[in-house]
Structures are given as C-alpha cells and as structure tokens.
C-alpha cells in the first residue's frame, strides 16, 4: 500500500513476472489501469510480460464493474486458481474493487473468505491499496488492511536534499520475523532497485525526515 504513483502496481507485477518465469501461471485483475497501459509500463522498465501473456502464463483481465457483479468477480478469481492452476493472483486495486461495487455491504467479508481459501490452496495473493495523499504525517482515507492481509508492505514518498525519493518498509508480517529497516527504492528503465537501509534519516515515514548522518561541506557528495 502507498500513495498514487509510488510503484505499487509495478511491484505487484514483479511477482506475476517471476511466477511466469518459473513456468507457473498468474492471474491479474485490473480495476484502475488499462491493460495496454500496464503492459507498456512493464516493457518500459525492461520487465515486459508480453511473451508470458501470449503463452497464457499470465492472464490479464481489465475488469468492467458495470458488466461484472461481485459474485461473478470472486467466482472468476477462484476459477483462475481451481481451473487454470494459477499460483499468483493480483488485484489492482482493492480501492477500485470496493468503489466500483459500493452497494455490496458484504463484499469485504466475501473478499476475506476468498483470500482464506486461496491461502489454503498455497496461492500468493497480492492486493494493491492506494492511499490518498503524498507527503505528511498522516494519510487520509486509508483502508484498514489488517483484516485482509498477512503481510503489509508500505511505500512512501519522502523529501531529502532537494529531491523527492521513495522508501519501502514491511509494516506487518503475520507469521515469522521480518526486516524492520526502511530502504530507499527506485524504478528505472533497468527495473526495480532496492537500496541500503536509510540509517542516516529519522522520520522517513512522515514524508519530511530529518538528516541525522555526518554533516557534509559544500563540496561533499
């Protein structure tokens, strides 16, 4: 989860790409982005999945809520696992799913039950959740993902040295330990890169951190 443009969808698609690289199948359900836009974005970072899509190792579905009821959508997800043996399922995004079907009061409960079922089948389900806001101590309108997720990966923008940068952290992992450091990451034409822990900054998750490392002179790097 994280603000718009922080790379959540790209990170999610990396799981689908790696799954397909192993010869397994992945299913992607898009609510917020056009299918062609997603494919072009993956080509732009050197991780194109067109060959996997053509070989049916990655199935990309652009969901039109006007033509698909919540029950039909959940059935389609389950069919991707039961019939097509998909090992990775991506829903991008949960916000789009909930907003497109606002009158379904039990949709969140149904989604939770579906995730429990997929987990029992050994399927990795990646949910993308968009938060409103860019920088600041609080992000308004965030949905509570604790009810749905076993693991929560948080993306954040932060300002440092006259530039807008991005940080990644694991905020929750239901079973076992997890790394508690906050790391900077970047998405370029060469792919996704994750850097060293941001040990020289304090308050990265607020968006406006304080630099606590060694002070540099005017000619410093």
N, C-alpha and C positions, 0 to 999 in steps of 0.2 A: 504494500500500500504506500501511497505517497501522492504529492501534488501532480497536476497535469504537466506532461512533458518531461517528467523525471526519469523516464526509461522503463517504466513498469512493464509495458507490453513487450518491449524488446527482451527484457529478462525472461518473461514468461515463454516467449517463443524460442529462447535458447534451450529450454527443457524439451520442447517439441522437436527441435532440430537434433539434439543429442539422442533422443529416443529413436528417431528415424535413422540416424547414422548407425545405430546398433541393429538395424533391420526390423525393429518393432514399429508399432503403429501409434499415432497420436491423433486426437480429435480436438479441433479448435473452434470455439463458438464466439463469434464477434458480434457485439451489440453497439460499440461506439466507433468502429472504424470500418471503412470499406475493405473488402477482400483484396482488391488490387493495390490499395494503398499499403496494406500490411506486407504484401509480397514485395512491393518495390522498396519498402523500408529495409527489409531483411537483405535484399540484394545490395542496398547502399552501404551496409556495414560488412559486406563480404561474407554473409551467412545466408545466402539465398536458399530457399527451400523448394524452388520450382520443380526440380527433378523429383523430390520426395512427394510433392503433390501429384505430379503426373503418374508416379508409380503407386499412388494411393497409400503411401506410408504415412502421409499427413493429410487429414481431411479437414478442410477449412470451410466452415459454414457461416455465412453472414445472415444473422437472424433478423427476420422482419416480424416484430411483435404483433403487427396488425394481422398477420396470417398464421400466427402460431400461439396457441394457448399455453399457459404454464404447464399443464399436464402433458401436452404434446412435446414441449421442450424437454422436460425431465425424462420422458419416455425416449426421446431421441438420444439423450446423453447415455442413458442406460443401454440402449441398443448398440451404441458405439463400442461399449465395453463387452456386452454379452455376445453380440453377433459378429462384430468386426475385430474383437480382441484388442482394442486399444489399451495401451498401458499408461498413457498420459492424457489427461483431459484438461483443457484450458478454457476458462470462462472469462471473457474480457468485454465488459467488466460486470461485477456484481451490481454496481450502481445502475448501469444500463438495464440490467435484468429487472431490478426492483422498480425502477422508474417507468419502464415500459409496461409493467403489469401492476399498476398501483392499487387496483381493486381486489387483488388477491391477498387477503389478510393472512392466509396460511402459507404463503409462498416461502417465507424464511424457514418455517418449520419443515416444509417439504424439501427444501434445499439441504437442510441439516440432515434429514433422513437419507437423502440421496448420497451425501458425502460419506456418511457412515457406511452405506452399502459399498461404495467404491473403495473405501479404505479396506473393507473386509476382503475385497477382490484383489488387493495388492496394487491398486491403481493410484498413481500420483495425480492429484487434482490441484491445479494452480488457479487461484481466484485473484483477479486483479481488482483492486479497490482504489478509487480516486478520491483524494481529499481536496476540499476547497481551500484555496489559499496558497501562497508561495513562501514568504518568509514570516517569521513571528513565533511567539512562544506557544500559541495555541492555533489549531487548525479547525475552523468551524465546520460543522456539518459532517464530521467524520462518522462512519458507521462503526458499531462495535463488532469487531471481527472475532472476538474471543469465543463467541458462541459457535462459530463455524470452523475456525482454523486451529490446526495442531501447531503450526509454525507461522509466525508473523515476521516478514522481512519489511523493514521500513526504509523508504527512500526519502531523502531530504535535500533541499537546496540550502546552501549557506554562502554567506558573503565573506571573502577573505582577500586582502591585498589587492583590492580594486577589481575583483572578478567574482562572478557567480560560479560556484562549484557545487558538486553533488557528493552526498555521503550516503553510505549504506550501513545498516545495522540489523541484527537479529534481535527483535524485541521479545519474542516468545518462542519456546520450543517445549511442547507438552511432555515429551519423553527424552531423557538424557540431557547432558550438558550442552552448552553452545557457546560459541565465541562471543565475548561481551564487548569487544573493541568496535569502534566506529571507523570505517575505512572510506576513503575517497574512491570514487569510480568515474569512469568516463566511457562514452560510446562514440567511436570514431569510424572512419571507413575501414579500419583494420579489425573492427569487432568491439567486444566489451572488455575493458580492462579494469581490474580492481587493485588499488594501491595498498601502501602500508597503513597501519593504524594511525589515526590523526592524534598523536600524543602531544603535539605542540599547541593544541587548541582546547579551550574549555567552553562548553555551551554550544557545540555544533548543532544539536537538535533544535535549538531555539531559532536558528537561521542567522543569527548575528553573534558569532563566537568571539571570545577574547583570545588573543595570541599569548601563550604562556611560555613559548620557547625562547631560545637565545636571541637577543636583540642583535640585528644586523645594521651595519652602517649604510651610507648612501650607495656604496659600491657593492653591497652584499648581494648574494643570489636571491 
